[in-house]
Amino acid sequence: MASISRIEMRRLDYPLVGEFKFFKTGARPSVLVRLTDDSGLQGWGQSVPVESWTYETAETVESTLEHYLAPAVLGADPADLPDVHARMERAIRPSFSVGQPLAKAAIDIACYDLWGKQTGRSVCELLGGRRVEEVKLSWTVNAASLDKAEQQLERGRAAGYDSFNVKVGPPQTPQHDFELITLVRKFEAKGFHWADANTSYDLATAKQMAVKLAQAGFRALESPLPPNRIRDYQALKRHGALPILMDEGIVSPVEAEEFAALGMLHGIAMKVARCGGLWHASQIIELLKRKELLLFASGLTDPELSLAASLHLFSSAGLERPAALNGPQYLAGHSAPGGRVRVPTGPGLGIEFQWPA
């Protein structure tokens, strides 16, 4: 199969609509990657850094791709993902887990896109087959006041959504969080709702909130604690009030397996970008299936290319729950009518994309 002969990168920022606590500038930064093989075929990838969520910035992604990852994967076979990732790991070594996974995800996604185009198959077929034709989305509620929360809920309903993922934790107080989840449940009693604390609770607060979330009919509590609080996660899982999901702490399949074996979680809220791309993400999902753990779907306010990768992953996984893929909610011009997104069907990622001028 033709190998990678050229790698290009380009910064592309997307204007935002509404307010989301992780973005401070009114724009969603991304870094595009375009791979060209010996025959002239091209594959596209995208990195989606969020410096307020993890340590990678748009600037570090650009420099890492240009100076380290791109030279490392030149000449690689895009279909040989173990080799591609080994090359990237030699260029940027792991610390506790995969080093700079958001940057590496751009290369990984571009390889899958190029491999699919080389073979005439979609990414979900490369991952094992298309099991879902469209993905139902969950609307993110991120509000420091109940008035704003009600406005966000109304906008979600008007856009065709009936399920909500709710941001909780500081600087919001536990009392505010309780009132917020009560509001959401009263607003849409039959929806599929869960809460995400983005690692901001301590154990005592997490236990208290897990009980209240369960009483309100919420389905899970995501990332209640910092991922290095291993004994606290074990205690919270034993507490048993509500399924506990991990997110930020799950980067490679190694942590997923170890944390599951240590009794820290009931499931994982999966993000393609967080774990260095589709190769690791698909392995983690297989582990969840083997261990009969819960798969929830999430993202990083993903634009076109990164979103398409997520849709292919969750299609191949046969996702049954609404996905917290909020790019269509927050990116200008990227709405999802009816709160659903079709999984692309063409070769590779299956979407048309123009290299920005």
C-alpha positions in Angstrom: 0.0 0.0 0.0 1.3 3.5 -0.8 3.1 5.2 2.1 2.9 8.7 3.5 5.0 11.0 1.3 3.9 14.5 2.4 2.4 16.0 5.6 0.8 19.5 5.8 -0.6 21.4 8.8 -2.8 24.4 9.1 -4.5 26.3 12.0 -8.3 26.7 11.6 -10.4 28.3 14.3 -14.2 28.1 14.4 -16.5 30.9 15.7 -18.7 29.8 18.7 -22.3 30.5 19.5 -23.5 30.6 23.1 -21.3 30.3 26.2 -19.2 27.2 27.1 -16.9 27.4 30.1 -13.9 25.8 28.4 -13.6 28.4 25.7 -12.6 32.0 26.7 -12.0 33.7 23.3 -15.2 33.1 21.4 -13.5 30.6 19.0 -12.8 26.9 19.0 -9.2 26.4 17.9 -8.2 23.4 15.8 -5.2 22.2 13.8 -5.7 20.4 10.5 -3.4 17.7 9.1 -3.3 16.6 5.5 -1.4 13.4 4.5 -0.6 12.6 0.9 0.6 9.2 -0.2 2.9 8.1 -3.0 -0.1 8.0 -5.5 -1.4 11.5 -4.6 -4.3 10.4 -2.4 -5.0 12.6 0.6 -6.2 11.9 4.1 -7.4 14.5 6.6 -7.2 14.7 10.3 -7.9 17.3 13.0 -6.6 18.1 16.5 -9.0 19.8 18.9 -6.9 21.3 21.8 -8.7 22.8 24.8 -6.1 24.2 27.2 -8.7 24.7 30.0 -9.6 20.9 29.8 -6.1 19.4 29.4 -2.5 20.7 29.0 -2.4 20.9 25.2 -2.8 24.2 23.5 -3.2 25.1 19.8 0.4 26.4 19.8 1.9 23.2 21.4 -0.1 21.0 18.9 1.2 23.0 16.0 4.9 22.8 17.1 4.6 19.1 18.1 3.1 18.2 14.7 5.6 20.2 12.7 8.8 19.4 14.5 8.2 15.9 16.0 5.2 13.9 14.8 5.2 14.7 11.1 8.9 13.8 10.5 8.3 10.6 12.5 5.5 9.2 10.3 6.9 10.2 6.9 7.2 6.9 4.9 4.8 5.0 7.1 2.0 2.9 5.8 -1.2 4.6 6.9 -2.9 1.3 7.4 -0.3 0.1 9.8 -1.6 2.0 12.9 0.5 0.1 15.4 3.6 1.3 13.5 2.3 4.8 13.2 1.6 5.0 16.9 4.9 3.5 17.8 6.7 6.1 15.6 4.7 8.9 17.4 5.5 7.4 20.8 9.2 7.4 20.0 9.0 11.0 18.9 7.0 12.2 21.9 7.4 9.8 24.8 4.7 8.9 27.2 4.6 10.2 30.8 2.0 8.4 32.8 0.2 7.6 29.6 0.2 8.7 25.9 2.1 12.0 25.5 0.3 14.8 23.8 -2.7 12.7 22.7 -4.7 15.6 21.1 -1.8 16.2 18.7 -1.4 12.5 17.9 -5.1 12.2 17.3 -4.8 14.4 14.2 -2.2 12.0 12.6 -4.3 9.0 13.6 -7.5 10.3 12.1 -5.7 11.3 8.9 -4.3 7.8 8.6 -7.7 6.2 8.9 -9.1 8.7 6.3 -6.3 7.9 3.9 -6.4 4.1 4.5 -10.1 4.2 3.8 -9.7 6.1 0.6 -6.9 3.7 -0.5 -9.2 0.7 0.0 -12.6 2.3 -0.8 -14.0 1.6 2.7 -15.4 3.9 5.3 -13.7 4.4 8.6 -16.4 2.5 10.5 -15.9 -0.5 8.1 -12.2 -0.4 8.9 -13.2 -0.4 12.6 -15.3 -3.5 12.2 -18.5 -2.5 10.4 -21.4 0.0 10.4 -23.9 -0.8 13.1 -25.6 2.5 13.6 -26.7 4.8 10.7 -27.2 7.9 12.8 -26.1 9.1 16.2 -28.6 10.7 18.6 -27.1 13.7 20.4 -27.3 15.0 23.9 -27.5 18.8 24.6 -25.0 20.3 27.0 -26.3 22.4 29.9 -23.6 24.6 31.2 -25.0 27.4 33.3 -24.1 29.3 36.5 -27.7 30.4 37.0 -31.0 28.6 36.8 -32.4 31.3 34.5 -29.6 30.6 32.0 -30.1 26.9 32.4 -33.8 27.2 31.6 -32.9 29.2 28.5 -30.4 26.6 27.4 -32.9 23.8 27.9 -35.5 25.7 25.8 -32.9 26.1 23.0 -32.1 22.4 23.1 -35.8 21.5 22.9 -36.3 23.9 20.0 -33.4 22.2 18.2 -35.0 18.8 18.6 -33.1 17.4 21.6 -34.7 15.6 24.5 -31.6 14.4 26.4 -29.2 16.5 28.4 -25.7 16.2 29.8 -25.3 18.7 32.6 -22.0 20.4 33.8 -21.8 20.4 37.6 -19.1 21.2 40.1 -17.1 24.4 41.2 -17.4 27.3 40.9 -21.1 26.1 41.2 -22.1 25.1 44.7 -23.5 21.7 45.5 -26.8 23.4 46.3 -26.9 25.0 42.9 -26.0 21.7 41.3 -28.9 20.0 43.1 -31.3 22.7 41.9 -29.9 22.5 38.4 -30.4 18.7 38.1 -33.9 19.0 39.6 -34.7 21.7 36.9 -33.5 19.4 34.1 -35.5 16.4 35.3 -38.7 18.5 35.6 -38.1 20.1 32.2 -37.7 16.7 30.4 -38.8 13.8 32.6 -38.4 11.1 30.0 -34.9 12.1 28.6 -31.6 10.4 29.1 -29.6 12.7 31.4 -26.3 12.5 33.1 -24.0 14.9 35.0 -20.3 15.7 34.4 -18.2 17.2 37.1 -15.0 17.4 35.1 -12.9 16.1 38.0 -13.9 19.0 40.3 -15.6 17.2 43.3 -14.0 15.8 46.4 -15.2 12.4 47.6 -17.7 13.6 50.2 -19.4 15.9 47.7 -19.3 13.2 45.0 -21.1 10.8 47.3 -23.7 13.4 48.2 -24.3 14.3 44.6 -24.5 10.7 43.4 -27.4 10.1 45.7 -29.2 13.2 44.6 -28.6 12.5 40.9 -29.9 9.0 41.3 -33.0 10.3 43.1 -33.5 12.7 40.2 -33.4 9.9 37.6 -30.0 10.7 36.2 -28.2 7.8 34.6 -24.5 8.4 35.6 -22.0 10.7 37.2 -19.0 11.4 34.9 -15.5 12.4 36.1 -16.5 13.3 39.6 -12.9 13.2 40.9 -9.4 13.8 39.7 -8.2 10.6 38.0 -5.3 10.2 40.4 -7.6 9.8 43.4 -7.7 6.0 42.9 -8.9 5.0 46.4 -11.6 7.7 46.3 -12.9 6.3 43.0 -12.9 2.9 44.5 -14.9 4.1 47.5 -17.3 6.0 45.3 -18.0 3.0 43.1 -18.5 0.8 46.2 -20.9 3.5 47.5 -23.2 2.3 44.6 -25.6 5.2 44.4 -25.1 5.8 40.6 -22.9 4.4 37.8 -19.5 6.2 37.9 -17.9 7.1 34.6 -14.3 8.1 34.0 -13.2 10.5 31.2 -10.1 12.7 31.6 -8.0 9.9 33.2 -8.6 7.3 30.4 -6.0 8.0 27.7 -4.7 4.6 26.6 -6.2 1.1 26.8 -3.7 0.5 29.6 -5.4 2.8 32.1 -8.8 1.6 31.0 -7.8 -2.0 31.8 -6.0 -1.1 35.1 -8.7 1.3 36.4 -11.4 -1.3 35.6 -9.4 -4.0 37.4 -9.0 -1.7 40.4 -12.8 -1.3 40.7 -12.8 2.5 40.0 -15.5 2.8 37.4 -18.7 1.4 35.9 -17.9 2.7 32.4 -16.2 5.3 30.3 -17.3 8.5 28.5 -15.3 8.0 25.3 -13.5 10.7 23.4 -11.5 10.1 20.2 -9.3 13.1 20.7 -8.5 12.4 24.4 -6.8 9.0 23.7 -4.7 9.9 20.6 -7.3 8.9 18.0 -9.3 6.0 16.7 -6.8 3.2 17.2 -6.7 3.5 21.0 -10.3 4.5 21.3 -11.5 1.3 19.4 -9.4 -0.9 21.7 -10.9 0.7 24.8 -14.4 0.1 23.5 -13.5 -3.6 22.9 -12.3 -3.7 26.5 -15.6 -2.2 27.7 -17.5 -4.9 25.8 -15.4 -7.7 27.2 -15.8 -6.5 30.8 -19.5 -5.6 30.3 -18.9 -2.0 31.3 -20.8 1.1 30.1 -20.0 3.0 27.0 -21.0 6.7 27.0 -20.0 8.9 24.1 -18.5 12.4 24.4 -16.3 14.8 22.5 -14.4 18.1 22.6 -16.8 20.4 20.7 -15.5 18.7 17.6 -15.6 20.4 14.1 -16.2 18.4 10.9 -13.2 16.1 10.7 -12.9 15.2 14.4 -16.7 14.9 14.6 -16.8 12.5 11.6 -14.1 10.3 13.3 -16.3 10.1 16.4 -19.4 9.2 14.4 -17.6 6.4 12.7 -16.3 5.1 16.0 -19.7 5.1 17.7 -21.4 3.6 14.7 -19.0 0.7 14.7 -19.6 0.3 18.5 -23.3 0.2 18.0 -23.9 3.1 20.4 -27.3 3.0 22.0 -27.2 6.1 24.3 -27.3 9.8 23.2 -23.9 11.2 22.6 -22.5 14.4 24.2 -21.0 15.5 20.9 -21.7 19.2 21.2 -19.9 20.6 18.2 -23.3 21.1 16.4 -24.5 23.0 19.5 -21.6 25.4 20.0 -20.0 25.8 16.5 -21.6 28.5 14.3 -23.2 26.9 11.2 -22.9 23.4 12.5 -26.4 22.6 13.8 -27.9 19.1 13.9 -31.6 19.3 13.0 -33.6 17.0 15.2 -30.6 16.4 17.5 -29.3 13.6 15.2 -26.3 13.3 12.9 -26.0 10.8 10.0 -22.8 8.7 9.9 -20.9 9.5 6.7 -21.0 6.7 4.1 -18.1 7.5 1.7 -14.6 6.1 1.8 -12.4 7.2 4.7 -14.2 9.8 6.9 -16.7 10.3 4.0 -16.8 14.0 4.1 -15.8 16.7 1.6 -13.4 19.3 3.1 -11.6 22.3 1.6 -8.1 23.1 2.7 -8.4 26.7 4.0 -6.7 29.4 2.0 
